[in-house]
Amino acid sequence: MPANIGPTAIGLTPIGPGIPAALHAVLTSIQDAIRDLQTPQAPKPVFPVSQAKLPPAASYPTCVCLVSDLNILAHSDGSHWLREDTGAVIV
């Protein structure tokens, strides 16, 4: 594994050798899932949400969602949800 991809490079504490085997397996699967999310190797599904149920943009800066009732992608600039097709603010 390249040095910049290891568990500590993505903010995870290495799993210690004294952990019980059952817990070690669970922690390893959690670390692997987090690593997959942080360093995706393939496209991932986008969170679908209706316009009326968009969460506060300030809580999700630089995140993307699919506004299902408008059938468009939107991203948060930290203040507003913006349409990817026109750049207009979604109200």
N, C-alpha and C positions, 0 to 999 in steps of 0.2 A: 504494500500500500504506500503511495507517495506520502512524504512527510506532511504535506499541507492538507491531507485528506483524513488523517487519523482522528480518533475520538476527541483528543484535546484541541485539535484545530477547529472543531465546530462547537466548542464549548461544553463538551460532555466529559465527565470525570471517568477515567478508566475503571472498569469493574475489577475489584480486588480479588485475590486468589482465595481468600477465606470465606467467600460467600457460598452458602449452600447451593448444591447443584440445581435444584428446582428454581430457586430465586435467580441464579446466574443465567439460566435459560430465558427467563422472563425479561431480565434487565438487558440481555443481549438483543432480544427481539425488539425491545423499545429503542435501544440505541440504533439498531439497523433501520427502523422505521423513521426515526428522526434524521438520520444521515440521508436516507432516500428523499426525504422532503427538502432538505437543505441543499443537496447536490443532485437534482433530478437528471436522469439519463434518458428520459422519454417524456412526451407530453403528458400532462396530468389533467384530470377533470377540473372544470371551473365551477365555483360555488354558484348555484342558481338561486335567484331571489327575485321576487316581484318588486316593482318600483315602490309600492307602498310600504314594503318591509325592508327597504335598504337600511342597513345599520348606519350609525353616525360615521361620516367620512373621516372625522378626526380620529376615530378609534382604529382606522385601517389605512394609514397613509401608504402609498405605493402598492396597494393590493388591487386585485382584479376580480370582478364577478360578472356573471351573465345575468342581465336584467331580463328575466324570462318573458314578461308580458310585452316588452319592447323588442325582444329578440336581438339584443345588441350587447356587446361587451362594454363594460365601464371600468374606470379606474379611479381611485381616490387620490386627490392631490393633497390630502390632509385637511382640506376645508370643504370640498364638494366632491360628489360623484360626477365624473365627466364621461360623456358618450365617446366611445372610441371612433365612431364613424364621422362625427361632426365636431367633437370637442366641446359641445354645448353642455352646460350644467344640467343635471337631471334634478328636477324639482320634486 
